[in-house]
């Protein structure tokens, strides 16, 4: 338990499923109040709200497309209206598309950048303005990926966006540190969520991914949520501008295992 989180208010983007959902449920275990953003999956968000309420917590589901500035404002407004303020903003929503780079359409490129990178900027901007106006401490957690540093052929738009998230996190962490606003980044490896459902349904593909992880295990969304709750809490109060890799060692150049190379 992280006692300082009791009754703190968090906005979590893309919280209806996968990692965002696990973070919402984990935060609720700390008796936090949670705004669960969804884009199209209202049923998933409602289920999460009900689950949190059944355990004595408080949550509200809010539709918003985080690539739009006014929609991010909607999330902040919901936090203020329902819970009286906002303390922690988790920019988790994301998506990926696969294509050889010479075939990526401009429309597809823009969509991936809009959601994975511009969405993070807009969420952060919304949160920063609120805290600065109130002269209040703040805490932003951005969801990046091991692909902020591992190149990923045929996923160029996604890897580029996540590389941008890393630099954005570091830049604003420095910029707002004097204001007592912390900004950190989580870089998950391969996690068992809907984004990977099709891939991991294929046993061969599952085994291939597993073999690329030194711990030989694909992660669970709860593994990422455990990192997020620590970054949200005061136990990480001297930590800002960092990336926490939650990847079973995937980013450690697994090909060199056993002295190969
Ligand atoms: P997921 O597909 O289960 O969840 C992504 C969520 O983002 C969904 O709820 C989706 O509706 C939401 N979303 C997408 N576009 C949105 C928009 N415009 N507005 C609001 N919400 C939107 O995937 P996940 O694995 O839970 O991914 C969560 C984050 O973790 C993403 O940023 C992803 O890039 C990152 N990540 C995941 C993995 C993994 O292996 N699962 C690895 C590295 C990074």
Boltz pocket constraint, residues with backbone or C-beta under 6 A from the ligand:
constraints:
  - pocket:
      binder: B
      contacts: [[A, 13], [A, 14], [A, 15], [A, 16], [A, 17], [A, 18], [A, 19], [A, 20], [A, 37], [A, 38], [A, 39], [A, 40], [A, 41], [A, 64], [A, 65], [A, 66], [A, 67], [A, 91], [A, 92], [A, 93], [A, 94], [A, 95], [A, 115], [A, 143], [A, 144], [A, 145], [A, 146], [A, 187], [A, 188], [A, 189], [A, 190], [A, 191], [A, 192], [A, 193], [A, 194], [A, 195], [A, 196]]
      max_distance: 6.0
